[in-house]
Amino acid sequence: MEKIPVHTIHSFGFPLPVVLVGAEVNEKPACLTAAWAMPVESSPPMLAVALAPHHTTLGIDKHNEFSINVPGKNLAAETDFCGIVSGSRIDKSSLFTYFRGELEHAPMIQECPVTIECRVIKTVKVNRHTLYIGEAVNVYADSGRVKNGRLHGPDLDALLLSGTDRNYYAPGDFLAKGWSIGKTLMEKHTDGGQNHDR
Ligand SMILES: Cc1cc2nc3c(=O)[nH]c(=O)nc-3n(C[C@H](O)[C@H](O)[C@H](O)COP(=O)(O)O)c2cc1C
């Protein structure tokens, strides 16, 4: 099929998980919605989030701490609200119940099934956005979502932002086993499966 250029650079046309980034501004919890967040290191575990200057980033810049909170699909309205309303104009601090872990200035959202407290390790100024790279000091999860000490993925009910239509979706049906379905191509494309990663 012919490839033609499109003008959706803002979202790049692929779905992204949506998170709430928490910080402390003027001694109060603050949060914003972010889709540009991802893990960037496994040991020690680190996450990065690309943020333009916002009310919430005032707190991150001051304390070098933030939280990543993964909302379930039941929090779609609250998540969207936090992404369209600024704490500089409207106090969003009563929208959620907050708790703290080890870090003093990284309030986490009780209503989110998974929350991560992060210490800023590095910032990279890109252009309007800054990439905040944080070490995940602790990850907390609702007990009902943990099996054998590990998070149970399908139970997360995460929110996905569709890159093309800018709407929210919930993850869909089970498709295939990860790090596994690719092995069906092993015989054809490698030396019989001897030479693959992990
Ligand atoms: C779905 C969605 C995703 C967003 N992703 C980001 C993002 O990744 N980075 C960013 O800087 N702003 C992002 N925003 C915008 C901020 O969340 C928004 O400007 C927010 O109101 C800032 O809040 P604050 O001023 O209280 O900190 C997003 C907004 C929405 C609705």
The ligand as an ORCA input file, in Angstrom:
! r2SCAN-3c Opt
* xyz 0 1
  C      -5.091     13.089     27.661
  C      -4.119     14.193     28.000
  C      -2.761     13.942     27.967
  C      -1.851     14.939     28.294
  N      -0.521     14.664     28.240
  C       0.378     15.621     28.597
  C       1.777     15.325     28.609
  O       2.202     14.186     28.360
  N       2.633     16.328     28.920
  C       2.208     17.592     29.236
  O       3.035     18.470     29.511
  N       0.878     17.890     29.262
  C      -0.041     16.943     28.967
  N      -1.376     17.219     28.991
  C      -1.816     18.568     29.385
  C      -1.830     18.810     30.908
  O      -2.356     17.694     31.609
  C      -2.732     20.041     31.190
  O      -2.170     21.182     30.608
  C      -3.031     20.253     32.665
  O      -4.170     21.090     32.764
  C      -1.903     20.882     33.462
  O      -2.334     20.960     34.799
  P      -1.609     21.871     35.890
  O      -1.422     23.246     35.290
  O      -2.563     21.890     37.069
  O      -0.311     21.252     36.235
  C      -2.321     16.235     28.664
  C      -3.692     16.487     28.696
  C      -4.592     15.473     28.374
  C      -6.075     15.749     28.428
*
